[in-house]
Amino acid sequence: MKSALLLCAIAGTAAASQPILVRVTAETLSRLQEKDPMIRLVKPAEDIDIRRPAAESPILDSTILHDGTHWTIVPKGSVVHLPAGQQAKVDSKPVGTLLSWQEFLERNKSWLETADVTFEQAAGVEEIPSATAATWPKSGKVVVASHQLGPISVRIAAPETASKP
């Protein structure tokens, strides 16, 4: 019991006496840099343009979905079915508040649904089953391909034109 009390007292005094750290000023930093050339700060090059090119933009590489109040973006090629009556909600000017894909999907279940695809189907290695694709027009909803709960672009498999020898 006495040893436990003694250990607590020693630990308490050790924790209470923390070293005081001195704030580094500009003068102190310049003195350190003069003594050791490895500490020199490197300024970024002033002649390099680090702006994003105008042609590259996440918005330009995406399809915009909107409901008049909110909007979201999905990858180009992820909308696999677009009914004629829903075309005004796709690839238009974004209106309102930007929402995450999941939140936008929850708010717009009446006109939007997902179609789960495998990675091979998205890559165009396998075709999406025709029975699955046949149900899309019946729903009258915009169908977005998804993989692991997120939208994914779908590459349409190229028809094989070369005959095998």
Secondary structure, DSSP 8 states (H G I E B T S, - for coil): -HHHHHHHHHHHHHHH---------HHHHHHHHHH-GGG------SS---S--TT--TTTTEEEEE-SSEEEEEETT-EEE--GGGGGGBSS---SEE--HHHHHHHTTTTEEEEE--HHHHHTSS---HHHHHHHHHHTSEEEEEETTEE----------S---
